[in-house]
Amino acid sequence: QFVCVGGSPSRMKAFIAYIAEELGLGSPGCDYPNICAGTDRYAMYKVGPVLSVSHGMGIPSISIMLHELIKLLYHAKCSDITIIRIGTSGGIGLEPGSVVITRQSVDATFKPQLEQVVLGKTVIRSTNLDEQLAKELMQCSKEIGQFNTVIGNTMCTLDFYEGKAALYLAVCCIKLLILWRFLPTFNKSSEVNIVYYTLSCTFHVYLSQNLSAVVCVTLLNRLEGDQISSPHDVLVEYQQRPQKLVGYFIKKSLGKV
């Protein structure tokens, strides 16, 4: 009924342990086997009505995982599924630790689309997200009342470094002046964070006609720099915030709140 995806295998294992305890389906210290162990592709964990899956790094990786996952759900005769990506991001004009519920995923040119080349031809894919689901998640955050949460647009780039205007490149080819001129344009276009997964995630889930959402915490404010300065224990707590929000949403949907 609920499929939660994220980049890190360890994070998704931590999430399944967390949601098991929240739903009263597990006990502290209980181990959860990786259903996909041995494939070296991604990790998959299940407890009750929740599936937790890692997708690795970048659009190609999550695209492969979602293709195979959606086929699996179809053959398992699952229906009325809600798929939510949880993870981290760089914030634009937001304090570190803020949680962003994506309203719309846009590409690096601020267009709400995923451009792919299929058999030599350019194909434009829709990247719509479910507006009502975003509102429900926002209401859940208000009920939790533990951290700042916003709904905004998320820019998805094709790579982790140049696409996100990072300065810590192996070969630095982005001038600081260009960076500071570019980033403020985000606020004018309603972009509040940057990732490099959401375009593929929103397209595949939209195509499969399942409900979808993206919930990411910001680890830094890119308008103030591109280096994370928060202590490790603070970052760990930040990364738990999307899990808490989505976990609360699942409990509420199942009538356990």
NUPAGU-579634 format. One record per atom (N, C-alpha, C): x, y, z; residue in one letter. Coordinates in steps of 0.001 Angstrom, whole numbers. Layout:
<nodes>
        c1        c2        c3   type
         X         Y         Z      A
...
</nodes>
This chain:
<nodes>
        c1        c2        c3   type
       819     -1207         0      Q
         0         0         0      Q
       857      1263         0      Q
      2005      1207       659      F
      2915      2345       721      F
      4309      1892       300      F
      4902      2610      -647      V
      6260      2319     -1095      V
      7099      3563      -861      V
      8133      3438       -47      C
      9023      4552       243      C
     10385      4243      -358      C
     10933      5178     -1125      V
     12211      4961     -1789      V
     13196      6057     -1383      V
     14479      5709     -1382      G
     15535      6655     -1046      G
     16858      6138     -1559      G
     17862      6998     -1600      G
     19129      6617     -2212      G
     19919      5575     -1448      G
     19989      5708      -131      S
     20885      4885       679      S
     20246      3599      1183      S
     20894      2438       982      P
     20369      1176      1526      P
     20247      1203      3043      P
     21239      1776      3722      S
     21195      1807      5185      S
     20065      2703      5686      S
     19820      3811      4978      R
     18733      4707      5380      R
     17380      4024      5209      R
     17230      3256      4150      M
     15944      2608      3913      M
     15734      1434      4860      M
     16832       802      5298      K
     16704      -232      6320      K
     16324       397      7652      K
     16917      1560      7949      A
     16566      2279      9175      A
     15107      2701      9142      A
     14622      3078      7955      F
     13229      3503      7841      F
     12271      2339      8086      F
     12587      1170      7551      I
     11666        42      7732      I
     11622      -383      9196      I
     12757      -264      9891      A
     12771      -569     11320      A
     11939       458     12089      A
     12050      1716     11669      Y
     11293      2790     12317      Y
      9789      2609     12100      Y
      9393      2336     10873      I
      7964      2227     10580      I
      7381       957     11199      I
      8178       -91     11312      A
      7707     -1320     11951      A
      7354     -1055     13409      A
      8232      -306     14081      E
      7976        31     15478      E
      6774       961     15609      E
      6664      1922     14688      E
      5549      2877     14724      E
      4204      2181     14512      E
      4182      1167     13670      L
      2944       444     13371      L
      2699      -724     14316      L
      3623      -930     15260      G
      3461     -2026     16199      G
      3667     -3384     15571      G
      4508     -3429     14512      L
      4732     -4674     13785      L
      6129     -5244     14006      L
      6886     -4606     14874      G
      8239     -5091     15132      G
      8628     -4805     16556      G
      9821     -5228     16904      S
     10339     -5004     18248      S
     11730     -4395     18136      S
     12166     -3639     19147      P
     13496     -3021     19116      P
     14585     -4058     18883      P
     15486     -3764     17962      G
     16587     -4675     17671      G
     16249     -5761     16668      G
     14992     -5801     16228      C
     14578     -6820     15255      C
     15251     -6557     13909      C
     15713     -7608     13260      D
     16379     -7460     11969      D
     15385     -7704     10842      D
     15575     -6978      9742      Y
     14679     -7109      8596      Y
     15508     -7488      7383      Y
     15227     -8635      6772      P
     16052     -9117      5669      P
     15883     -8291      4404      P
     16948     -8207      3647      N
     16927     -7543      2356      N
     16359     -8516      1328      N
     15166     -8215       837      I
     14500     -9110      -125      I
     15339     -9273     -1383      I
     16110     -8254     -1740      C
     16909     -8288     -2970      C
     18373     -8624     -2702      C
     18659     -9225     -1573      A
     20043     -9558     -1228      A
     20671    -10423     -2320      A
     21878    -10088     -2694      G
     22577    -10868     -3705      G
     22470    -10313     -5104      G
     21550     -9366     -5326      T
     21396     -8814     -6672      T
     22384     -7695     -6942      T
     22879     -7038     -5874      D
     23810     -5913     -6003      D
     23225     -4761     -6805      D
     21896     -4656     -6824      R
     21247     -3583     -7577      R
     20653     -2550     -6632      R
     19863     -3026     -5696      Y
     19274     -2154     -4678      Y
     18808     -3021     -3530      Y
     18506     -2378     -2405      A
     18020     -3096     -1231      A
     16518     -2877     -1103      A
     15810     -3910      -655      M
     14358     -3832      -509      M
     13949     -4504       799      M
     13129     -3789      1576      Y
     12662     -4298      2862      Y
     11145     -4141      2931      Y
     10498     -5065      3641      K
      9041     -5016      3751      K
      8597     -5330      5170      K
      7612     -4566      5635      V
      6946     -4869      6893      V
      5492     -4423      6753      V
      4557     -5319      7023      G
      3144     -4984      6883      G
      2839     -4461      5487      G
      2160     -3303      5385      P
      1796     -2754      4081      P
      2841     -1800      3506      P
      4055     -1812      4065      V
      5072      -830      3664      V
      6280     -1530      3030      V
      6685     -1006      1881      L
      7883     -1463      1192      L
      8889      -318      1220      L
     10131      -613      1562      S
     11191       390      1631      S
     12309       -35       688      S
     12642       833      -296      V
     13567       435     -1358      V
     14619      1515     -1583      V
     15878      1103     -1744      S
     16943      2045     -2094      S
     17077      2107     -3607      S
     17535      3248     -4114      H
     17650      3385     -5572      H
     19022      3861     -6038      H
     19982      4003     -5123      G
     21305      4420     -5557      G
     21366      5898     -5898      G
     22344      6271     -6741      M
     22601      7685     -7027      M
     22236      8057     -8459      M
     21503      9156     -8613      G
     21246      9729     -9921      G
     20010      9206    -10631      G
     19613      9933    -11687      I
     18411      9615    -12451      I
     18459      8226    -13091      I
     19555      7806    -13755      P
     19563      6472    -14360      P
     19305      5364    -13344      P
     19887      5495    -12152      S
     19739      4466    -11128      S
     18295      4355    -10650      S
     17672      5488    -10330      I
     16293      5438     -9838      I
     15342      5039    -10958      I
     15671      5376    -12202      S
     14833      4985    -13333      S
     14770      3465    -13474      S
     15922      2810    -13356      I
     15965      1345    -13449      I
     15153       724    -12313      I
     15384      1218    -11100      M
     14683       664     -9939      M
     13175       813    -10073      M
     12708      2012    -10480      L
     11265      2241    -10566      L
     10614      1401    -11662      L
     11300      1246    -12787      H
     10783       370    -13845      H
     10533     -1030    -13282      H
     11531     -1572    -12606      E
     11429     -2943    -12104      E
     10462     -3042    -10934      E
     10427     -2015    -10088      L
      9516     -2015     -8951      L
      8063     -1956     -9407      L
      7763     -1080    -10364      I
      6381      -933    -10833      I
      5905     -2213    -11522      I
      6808     -2892    -12259      K
      6441     -4189    -12845      K
      6157     -5215    -11755      K
      6989     -5207    -10718      L
      6802     -6127     -9596      L
      5450     -5904     -8926      L
      5106     -4644     -8676      L
      3833     -4329     -8027      L
      2655     -4739     -8907      L
      2808     -4581    -10211      Y
      1739     -4983    -11136      Y
      1523     -6495    -11077      Y
      2593     -7272    -11153      H
      2459     -8733    -11142      H
      2017     -9254     -9771      H
      2278     -8464     -8716      A
      1811     -8837     -7375      A
       357     -8415     -7155      A
      -239     -7812     -8214      K
     -1647     -7370     -8194      K
     -1909     -6330     -7103      K
      -917     -5473     -6860      C
     -1100     -4373     -5908      C
     -1819     -3219     -6599      C
     -2655     -2515     -5870      S
     -3380     -1376     -6427      S
     -3503      -285     -5375      S
     -3882       920     -5822      D
     -4026      2068     -4918      D
     -2770      2265     -4077      D
     -1637      2341     -4751      I
      -339      2452     -4079      I
        71      3916     -3964      I
       682      4249     -2853      T
      1276      5574     -2661      T
      2787      5410     -2613      T
      3480      6091     -3531      I
      4933      6006     -3617      I
      5530      7352     -3202      I
      6415      7330     -2210      I
      7004      8557     -1684      I
      8520      8430     -1642      I
      9198      9400     -2219      R
     10653      9439     -2092      R
     11027     10282      -881      R
     11902      9759       -40      I
     12397     10495      1115      I
     13908     10625       985      I
     14439     11783      1395      G
     15881     11951      1275      G
     16355     13305      1730      G
     17509     13719      1214      T
     18131     14991      1583      T
     18260     15869       351      T
     18533     17148       582      S
     18645     18082      -532      S
     19403     19323       -93      S
     19741     20164     -1063      G
     20299     21470      -770      G
     19182     22491      -819      G
     19058     23305       215      G
     17979     24276       273      G
     18333     25577      -427      G
     17331     26293      -868      I
     17495     27604     -1472      I
     16678     28596      -648      I
     17363     29374       189      G
     16677     30340      1024      G
     15971     29731      2209      G
     16293     28490      2549      L
     15693     27810      3695      L
     16767     27475      4718      L
     16394     27503      5980      E
     17316     27107      7031      E
     17586     25606      6954      E
     18813     25174      7239      P
     19092     23734      7288      P
     18131     23033      8244      P
     17688     21856      7842      G
     16747     21109      8665      G
     15303     21303      8255      G
     15060     22213      7293      S
     13696     22407      6798      S
     13295     21226      5919      S
     12046     20811      6011      V
     11541     19713      5192      V
     10758     20290      4019      V
     11073     19814      2820      V
     10413     20293      1607      V
      9538     19192      1025      V
      8258     19508       853      I
      7328     18643       122      I
      7238     19224     -1284      I
      7636     18454     -2275      T
      7722     18988     -3634      T
      6341     19209     -4247      T
      6117     20437     -4701      R
      4892     20759     -5431      R
      5027     20332     -6885      R
      6184     20673     -7455      Q
      6451     20385     -8856      Q
      7944     20183     -9039      Q
      8295     19183     -9815      S
      9697     18913    -10105      S
     10049     19551    -11442      S
     11136     20340    -11462      V
     11544     21015    -12693      V
     12971     20612    -13047      V
     13320     20786    -14320      D
     14681     20462    -14742      D
     15605     21659    -14514      D
     16833     21570    -14981      A
     17825     22608    -14714      A
     17544     23912    -15455      A
     16546     23903    -16344      T
     16136     25133    -17027      T
     14784     25620    -16516      T
     14376     25096    -15355      F
     13138     25483    -14677      F
     11873     25002    -15394      F
     11995     24011    -16273      K
     10820     23486    -16968      K
     10321     22228    -16256      K
      8998     22091    -16056      P
      8443     20911    -15373      P
      8345     19721    -16317      P
      9491     19182    -16695      Q
      9500     18090    -17657      Q
     10784     17291    -17548      Q
     10722     16053    -18044      L
     11905     15205    -18174      L
     12116     14946    -19652      L
     13269     15354    -20156      E
     13575     15179    -21570      E
     14424     13934    -21758      E
     13935     13007    -22585      Q
     14661     11770    -22857      Q
     14813     11573    -24356      Q
     15877     10882    -24725      V
     16071     10517    -26124      V
     15741      9041    -26265      V
     14721      8730    -27045      V
     14266      7352    -27262      V
     14337      7042    -28751      V
     15181      6085    -29131      L
     15351      5683    -30526      L
     15653      6879    -31423      L
     16542      7742    -30927      G
     16990      8867    -31727      G
     16085     10084    -31707      G
     14975     10002    -30985      K
     14048     11129    -30946      K
     13898     11640    -29513      K
     13769     12960    -29370      T
     13584     13562    -28054      T
     12129     13452    -27637      T
     11917     12907    -26458      V
     10568     12726    -25922      V
     10452     13526    -24628      V
      9375     14287    -24478      I
      9142     15094    -23284      I
      8186     14353    -22363      I
      8617     14105    -21131      R
      7801     13379    -20155      R
      7238     14336    -19109      R
      6026     14070    -18674      S
      5411     14873    -17623      S
      6025     14538    -16268      S
      6100     15515    -15377      T
      6636     15296    -14033      T
      5640     15766    -12974      T
      4371     15507    -13202      N
      3336     15934    -12256      N
      3411     15152    -10951      N
      3070     15820     -9866      L
      2944     15183     -8564      L
      1520     15394     -8060      L
      1105     14553     -7107      D
      -265     14632     -6611      D
      -415     15792     -5631      D
     -1212     16791     -6008      E
     -1372     17993     -5185      E
     -2051     17693     -3858      E
     -3059     16834     -3881      Q
     -3791     16516     -2649      Q
     -2896     15775     -1661      Q
     -2059     14873     -2169      L
     -1142     14138     -1299      L
      -159     15101      -637      L
       326     16086     -1385      A
      1235     17088      -815      A
       550     17855       311      A
      -711     18207       118      K
     -1456     18928      1149      K
     -1658     18058      2393      K
     -1907     16777      2189      E
     -2090     15873      3327      E
      -794     15726      4120      E
       321     15653      3422      L
      1614     15568      4097      L
      1897     16853      4874      L
      1530     17990      4287      M
      1729     19264      4972      M
       895     19325      6242      M
      -328     18826      6180      Q
     -1184     18804      7367      Q
      -590     17893      8438      Q
         3     16798      8019      C
       648     15882      8976      C
      1799     16579      9685      C
      2568     17363      8947      S
      3677     18081      9554      S
      3181     19082     10594      S
      2073     19750     10300      K
      1503     20696     11258      K
      1064     19979     12534      K
       526     18774     12353      E
        87     18002     13520      E
      1272     17520     14348      E
      2370     17185     13683      I
      3575     16786     14409      I
      4162     17985     15146      I
      4289     19109     14430      G
      4755     20350     15027      G
      6179     20337     15544      G
      7079     19607     14879      Q
      8447     19480     15382      Q
      9494     20174     14511      Q
      9158     20487     13248      F
     10147     21090     12367      F
      9449     21892     11272      F
     10190     22829     10710      N
      9665     23676      9643      N
      9465     22855      8369      N
      8297     22996      7762      T
      7986     22278      6529      T
      7358     23234      5532      T
      7768     23142      4277      V
      7207     23991      3231      V
      6850     23131      2021      V
      5938     23650      1205      I
      5650     23051       -96      I
      6243     23973     -1148      I
      7058     23448     -2026      G
      7694     24280     -3051      G
      8188     23451     -4217      G
      8693     24130     -5229      N
      9227     23443     -6400      N
     10632     22931     -6127      N
     10962     21798     -6720      T
     12279     21188     -6558      T
     12978     21097     -7898      T
     14180     21667     -7977      M
     14961     21526     -9207      M
     15724     20200     -9162      M
     15679     19480    -10261      C
     16412     18222    -10386      C
     17465     18379    -11471      C
     18726     18182    -11095      T
     19818     18308    -12048      T
     20306     16929    -12480      T
     21100     16909    -13532      L
     21569     15642    -14085      L
     22822     15118    -13399      L
     23463     15942    -12577      D
     24631     15459    -11866      D
     24751     16188    -10532      D
     25630     15696     -9687      F
     25737     16173     -8308      F
     26592     17428     -8174      F
     27454     17694     -9143      Y
     28425     18767     -8985      Y
     28140     19978     -9873      Y
     28506     19923    -11148      E
     28302     21091    -12011      E
     26829     21461    -12137      E
     25971     20456    -12251      G
     24549     20735    -12409      G
     23967     21484    -11232      G
     24546     21260    -10035      K
     24067     21929     -8830      K
     24906     23156     -8470      K
     25755     23587     -9419      A
     26594     24766     -9231      A
     27474     24654     -7995      A
     28050     23476     -7778      A
     28953     23283     -6648      A
     30328     23870     -6974      A
     30997     24357     -5950      L
     32330     24930     -6137      L
     33443     23933     -5833      L
     33111     22822     -5167      Y
     34135     21862     -4767      Y
     34293     20773     -5839      Y
     34579     21210     -7068      L
     34737     20287     -8185      L
     36163     19760     -8272      L
     36331     18622     -8934      A
     37675     18100     -9176      A
     38455     19096    -10032      A
     37783     19635    -11042      V
     38344     20702    -11880      V
     37332     21837    -11865      V
     37615     22891    -11136      C
     36639     23961    -10930      C
     36500     24808    -12193      C
     35329     24804    -12793      C
     35090     25587    -14007      C
     33895     26515    -13843      C
     33417     26668    -12619      I
     32301     27572    -12359      I
     32824     28746    -11538      I
     32635     29944    -12026      K
     33107     31128    -11327      K
     32147     31493    -10209      K
     32693     31967     -9108      L
     31882     32339     -7958      L
     30843     33386     -8330      L
     31216     34349     -9172      L
     30291     35406     -9557      L
     29085     34831    -10292      L
     29330     33871    -11169      I
     28236     33250    -11915      I
     27312     32510    -10961      I
     27899     31827     -9982      L
     27108     31079     -9002      L
     26162     31994     -8251      L
     26684     33086     -7736      W
     25851     33979     -6924      W
     24815     34719     -7761      W
     25057     34879     -9049      R
     24048     35488     -9918      R
     22946     34486    -10254      R
     23316     33216    -10313      F
     22343     32199    -10727      F
     21405     31767     -9609      F
     21936     31471     -8442      L
     21133     30909     -7365      L
     19933     31765     -6954      L
     20063     33109     -6873      P
     18887     33894     -6479      P
     17706     33767     -7419      P
     17932     33317     -8677      T
     16810     33166     -9598      T
     15871     32059     -9146      T
     16348     31166     -8293      F
     15492     30102     -7784      F
     14301     30686     -7043      F
     14559     31619     -6137      N
     13495     32182     -5333      N
     12429     32857     -6186      N
     12840     33464     -7283      K
     11884     34119     -8161      K
     11013     33104     -8888      K
     11488     31879     -8996      S
     10751     30841     -9722      S
     10122     29802     -8793      S
     10128     30076     -7493      S
      9503     29220     -6475      S
     10278     27937     -6206      S
     11537     27837     -6669      E
     12338     26662     -6348      E
     12927     26840     -4947      E
     12791     25821     -4124      V
     13273     25929     -2745      V
     14334     24886     -2398      V
     14574     23924     -3281      N
     15659     22974     -3030      N
     16130     22327     -4328      N
     17304     21678     -4252      I
     17920     21037     -5415      I
     18244     19591     -5078      I
     17878     18687     -5995      V
     18239     17276     -5863      V
     18642     16767     -7249      V
     18881     15467     -7379      Y
     19129     14937     -8715      Y
     18462     13569     -8902      Y
     17195     13494     -8414      Y
     16414     12268     -8579      Y
     14990     12546     -9063      Y
     14391     13648     -8665      T
     12937     13784     -8692      T
     12306     13704    -10078      T
     12994     14169    -11120      L
     12389     14142    -12449      L
     12009     12720    -12850      L
     12950     11799    -12687      S
     12679     10406    -13042      S
     11629      9796    -12128      S
     11724     10120    -10837      C
     10782      9573     -9860      C
      9363      9991    -10179      C
      9151     11295    -10431      T
      7796     11782    -10678      T
      7254     11263    -12008      T
      8099     11168    -13027      F
      7633     10678    -14323      F
      7162      9233    -14246      F
      7990      8355    -13667      H
      7645      6938    -13639      H
      6394      6677    -12788      H
      6297      7357    -11662      V
      5134      7123    -10813      V
      3879      7697    -11461      V
      4004      8853    -12086      Y
      2871      9448    -12804      Y
      2398      8527    -13919      Y
      3351      7947    -14648      L
      3017      7056    -15755      L
      2292      5810    -15259      L
      2637      5352    -14057      S
      2013      4143    -13514      S
       685      4426    -12829      S
       288      5725    -12768      Q
      -996      6151    -12216      Q
     -1122      5831    -10718      Q
       -13      5884    -10008      N
       -35      5758     -8562      N
       164      7142     -7939      N
      -310      7316     -6711      L
       -87      8571     -6011      L
      1404      8712     -5706      L
      1927      9930     -5800      S
      3359     10103     -5554      S
      3651     11422     -4864      S
      4740     11427     -4103      A
      5204     12630     -3420      A
      6706     12518     -3213      A
      7339     13669     -3015      V
      8767     13717     -2710      V
      8924     14562     -1459      V
      9594     13998      -451      V
      9794     14683       832      V
     11285     14642      1154      V
     11933     15816      1152      C
     13370     15879      1407      C
     13681     16942      2455      C
     14682     16683      3267      V
     15143     17672      4238      V
     16328     18421      3637      V
     16446     19712      3946      T
     17576     20496      3465      T
     18729     20407      4464      T
     19931     20164      3961      L
     21106     20046      4827      L
     21889     21350      4921      L
     21615     22294      4012      L
     22273     23585      4024      L
     21479     24563      3179      L
     21783     25846      3329      N
     21180     26899      2514      N
     22196     27289      1451      N
     21941     26957       190      R
     22905     27204      -878      R
     23168     28682     -1116      R
     22292     29563      -662      L
     22541     30996      -813      L
     23644     31465       121      L
     24017     30616      1069      E
     25064     30975      2034      E
     26335     30157      1840      E
     26348     29276       865      G
     27547     28470       610      G
     27178     27077       145      G
     28209     26264      -141      D
     27944     24902      -618      D
     28625     23846       240      D
     29020     24221      1458      Q
     29644     23279      2371      Q
     28751     23059      3592      Q
     28512     21807      3927      I
     27698     21473      5100      I
     28530     21704      6348      I
     27991     22487      7279      S
     28732     22832      8491      S
     28098     22287      9768      S
     26900     21698      9661      S
     26228     21185     10854      S
     26965     19964     11408      S
     27024     19788     12724      P
     27660     18610     13330      P
     26971     17320     12888      P
     27699     16218     13001      H
     27182     14931     12538      H
     25876     14547     13225      H
     25799     14729     14539      D
     24588     14334     15246      D
     23394     15169     14818      D
     23636     16427     14455      V
     22555     17281     13961      V
     22087     16799     12587      V
     23026     16425     11733      L
     22682     15916     10400      L
     21883     14623     10500      L
     22235     13767     11437      V
     21494     12524     11644      V
     20044     12828     12009      V
     19855     13806     12889      E
     18495     14183     13294      E
     17737     14789     12123      E
     18421     15613     11308      Y
     17782     16188     10123      Y
     17262     15081      9203      Y
     18104     14060      8970      Q
     17742     13001      8033      Q
     16574     12151      8536      Q
     16292     12219      9827      Q
     15162     11475     10371      Q
     13834     12202     10179      Q
     13886     13484      9845      R
     12661     14270      9743      R
     11724     13818      8618      R
     12220     13564      7390      P
     11323     13018      6361      P
     10729     11671      6782      P
     11524     10848      7479      Q
     11024      9555      7950      Q
      9885      9752      8949      Q
     10061     10708      9860      K
      9018     10973     10853      K
      7737     11448     10185      K
      7874     12351      9218      L
      6697     12890      8533      L
      5967     11805      7750      L
      6713     11046      6960      V
      6083     10002      6152      V
      5545      8885      7051      V
      6265      8587      8131      G
      5778      7574      9072      G
      4460      7986      9708      G
      4361      9252     10075      Y
      3115      9765     10664      Y
      1977      9708      9644      Y
      2294     10061      8392      F
      1289     10005      7322      F
       766      8583      7137      F
      1664      7604      7154      I
      1255      6211      6984      I
       371      5767      8154      I
       788      6108      9380      K
       -19      5756     10546      K
     -1403      6395     10475      K
     -1454      7642     10082      K
     -2730      8342      9982      K
     -3614      7715      8909      K
     -2992      7347      7771      S
     -3752      6714      6688      S
     -4333      5369      7100      S
     -3642      4689      8016      L
     -4092      3374      8490      L
     -4950      3478      9740      L
     -5245      4714     10166      G
     -6096      4917     11341      G
     -5422      4573     12649      G
     -4087      4715     12689      K
     -3338      4373     13897      K
     -2866      5608     14672      K
     -3344      6803     14299      V
     -2997      8019     15021      V
     -4155      8412     15922      V
</nodes>
